[in-house]
């Protein structure tokens, strides 16, 4: 689907959920659909199950080994979400990283807590550390602990951010587009202050993702 077709599909689903006169139709009420399309798609890919997403391999251009079994890897500028990361020594990969605000982040250098059986991974804002990377496009880095001997990366995959220059919405797999369209419908109803219909759209989104009508709560993302 190209961009115009995606916008039309979103409008069709808005009409499907709206009741007569629920939204005052004018030339400007739908203008935000095009402007906010990438944000809606990124929200969808940030929260969707990993197994339906299309990851890319992290280009290893800056890998720094740290004391106490740790290391840092610079992430590409279009990084949105970690998909899979595994050091060769680890028993299993990590798919859910921590953040700097997680209590365990302050214990990351403890070799008795984080081991190949229980590895540590966090995604950190590079700007918050004052670090300088070799590539100016890196905005975040991955920090890991739990290596005993060899800092050899076995798997490193991420979900790229959608934008209007490199990772276009037009190029995404059809299965992802269909789900992201429902997220755009949710965002639209929130924008026009129709919470009941926004909730109905979230239920449709949940049905798409998990085959159930269980309510899916809104996600507060400030990234």
N, C-alpha and C positions, 0 to 999 in steps of 0.2 A: 504494500500500500504506500502511495506517496503522501506527502503532507496534506494536500487538499482532500484526499480521500479519508485520511484519518480524522480531519476536522469534521467532515460530513458525517462520519460514523459516530463521533462524539455527540453531534447535534441530534442524530437520530435516536440515540439512547437517552438523551435529555428529554426529547419529546415523548419517548416511551414511558418515562417515569412521571412526567409532569401531568397535573390535572389542569383543566381549562382555567385560564386567567391566573394560574399560579405564579407565572413570571410575566412581567410586563415586557412584551417584545418590542424592541426598537433597534436601530442600527448599531447601537453601542453595546448592547447587553452581551453579545457574543464575541466582542473584540478580544477579550482576555484569553479566549481559547487558544488562539495562535501564539500570543505572547507568553503564555504560561505552559505551553505544551512540553517543553523540555523539563521543566520543574516537575510536572506531573509524572512524566516517564521515569525520572530519576527517583522520585518518591516510591513508585511502584517497584523498581529494581532494588531499592534499598531495603524493602520489607518482604519481597517475594521469596518463596523457598529457593534455596540455592540450586536445586536439581532442575529447575526449569530455565535457569539463566544460561547465557552464553559467555563463559569467562575467556580472558586472555592471559597469556603467560607474562609474568612480571619480568621486564628486562633487567637483568642484574648488572648494573653499571656502577654501583657504589655499595659495596658490602664491607662493613667494618666489624672486626672481631673485638669484643669487649671482654673485660675480666669476668671471672665467676661464671663462665659458660654461656655468655651472652653475645649478642651481635645486633647490628642495625643494617637495614637495607633501604635505600632510597626508593620511593615509589613514584610511578609516572604521574604527570600532571593531570591526567584524566581519571585518576583513581577515584572510585566511588565506594567500593566495598570489597572486603577480602572474601575470596571464594574458598581457597584451600592453601594452606602452607604447612610444609613438613620438612624438617631436617632429616638427613639419612639415618641418624641414630635414634630418632623418635619412634615409638611403637605405633602411634597413630597420628594423623594430621590434625591441625587446628582449623576450625571453620568459623569460630566465634571469638574474635579477639577482645581484649580488654581496652579500656581507655585510661588516660592519666588520672581520672577521678575515681577509678576502681580501688578499693582498699588493698587488693593484692598487688597493685602496681608498686607499692612501697616495699614489698617483700620480694621483688623480682630477682634480686641478686642472692637470695638464700638458696644454696645448692641442695639443702635438705628438703625444701618444699618443691622446687621446680627441677625435675629430672627428665630423662628420656621417657619415663612412664607418665609423667605429669608435666608437660611442657608449658611454657608461658609465651604468649604473643600479645602484643599491644600495637595499636595504630596511633601514632603520635603526630601532632601538628609540628612540622619542622620549624616554623616560625617561633613557636613557644620555647624552643630549646636554644635558639640562636645558632644552630648548626648551619654550616655552609656545605652544600653538596656540589658535586662536579657538574651536574646538570641544572640549569636555572628553571626548568619546568617542574622539578620535584617540589611538591607542597607538603607532602607527608612522608613519614618513614615507618617501617615496620621494625619493631624491637622484639627480640626473642631471647629466652633463656631456657636452659635445660639440656645443654650440650656438654658431654663429658670429654670427648676427645677431638673429633673432627667436625669442622664447621662446613659440612657439605650439604647443599640444598638439594632436596629430592623433588619437591613440588612447590611451585609458587604461582598461584593464579589469582586474578582479581576481576571484578566486574567494572567495566569502564563507564564513566559518566557520559550521558548523552549531551551533545551540544550541536551547534549549527554549522560547524566547520569540519570536524573529523568523524564524529560518530553520530551520523544523522538518524533521526527517527525513521526515515524512509528505508534504512538499511537493516533495521532490526527484524528478527524472525517474526513471522505472522503470529505465532503463539504468544509471543511477548507483547506484541502490539495490541492484541485483543484484550489482554489483562490491563495494560496501561491505559487503554481507552476508558475502562471503568474507573480507574483512579482519577483520570481527568474529569469525569462526570462528577465524582465526589467533590473534587476541588471546585468545580463550577458552582455546585449548589451551596457550598460553603461561602463562596464569594458573593453570591446573590442572596445570602442569608435565608436559605431554605433548609433548616436542619433536618426536618422530617424526610425530605427527599434525599438529602445527603446520606442519611442513615440507610435509606432504601438502596442507594447506590453502593454503599459499603457491603450490604448483604449480597448484592449481585457480584461484587468483587470477591467476597468470600466464597461464593458458589463456584466462581471461576477457578480459584486457587485450590480449594479443598473439597469441592463437591458437597458443601453443606451451606445451609442458610444461617448458620450461627453468626451473630453480630460480630463484626470486626471493629475494634475501637480505632479512633483516629490516631495517627502517629505525629508526635511533635518533633520535627526535625529542624534543628537550627544550624545546618551545615551548608 
